[in-house]
């Protein structure tokens, strides 16, 4: 019985450690910190014909891996900045303890 308990605890520890090591990558392949992560990622929209004179931001947040709220849509970010034409889009990610608290934002730049 003692061997079974040691085997189960060891297996659980290995599974948890392996999961954290293999999943330690954020959006677009950026490294993610287990304690704190904060990084921006460029989007795939880039229009050189539009000047980035305004910016707008829309975010979602989450707590305890159980609840999330908000609207991080591109349209919402455009409305927040009074933008009618997009020059570029950027994404902002912030988390504490791999999701205990997290915030994801879409940031638009344009006219």
CORQUIFEN-V108119 format. One record per residue. N is the residue number from 1. RES is the residue in one small letter. PSI is psi in whole degrees, 0 to 359 (NA if undefined). Layout:
BEGIN
N,RES,PSI
N,RES,PSI
END
This chain:
BEGIN
1,x,319
2,x,319
3,x,322
4,x,316
5,x,315
6,x,318
7,x,316
8,x,316
9,x,318
10,x,315
11,x,320
12,x,316
13,x,318
14,x,317
15,x,317
16,x,314
17,x,316
18,x,321
19,x,317
20,x,320
21,x,320
22,x,338
23,x,17
24,x,47
25,x,132
26,x,194
27,x,127
28,x,7
29,x,8
30,x,148
31,x,147
32,x,130
33,x,143
34,x,323
35,x,306
36,x,138
37,x,139
38,x,112
39,x,158
40,x,148
41,x,132
42,x,147
43,x,183
44,x,13
45,x,124
46,x,112
47,x,107
48,x,349
49,x,351
50,x,133
51,x,136
52,x,67
53,x,342
54,x,158
55,x,150
56,x,149
57,x,140
58,x,136
59,x,157
60,x,153
61,x,158
62,x,151
63,x,136
64,x,26
65,x,12
66,x,329
67,x,140
68,x,149
69,x,162
70,x,178
71,x,105
72,x,30
73,x,154
74,x,317
75,x,319
76,x,319
77,x,321
78,x,314
79,x,320
80,x,329
81,x,2
82,x,39
83,x,133
84,x,337
85,x,129
86,x,133
87,x,307
88,x,162
89,x,143
90,x,152
91,x,137
92,x,133
93,x,135
94,x,131
95,x,151
96,x,131
97,x,50
98,x,32
99,x,358
100,x,315
101,x,135
102,x,153
103,x,130
104,x,127
105,x,147
106,x,128
107,x,123
108,x,147
109,x,140
110,x,203
111,x,NA
END
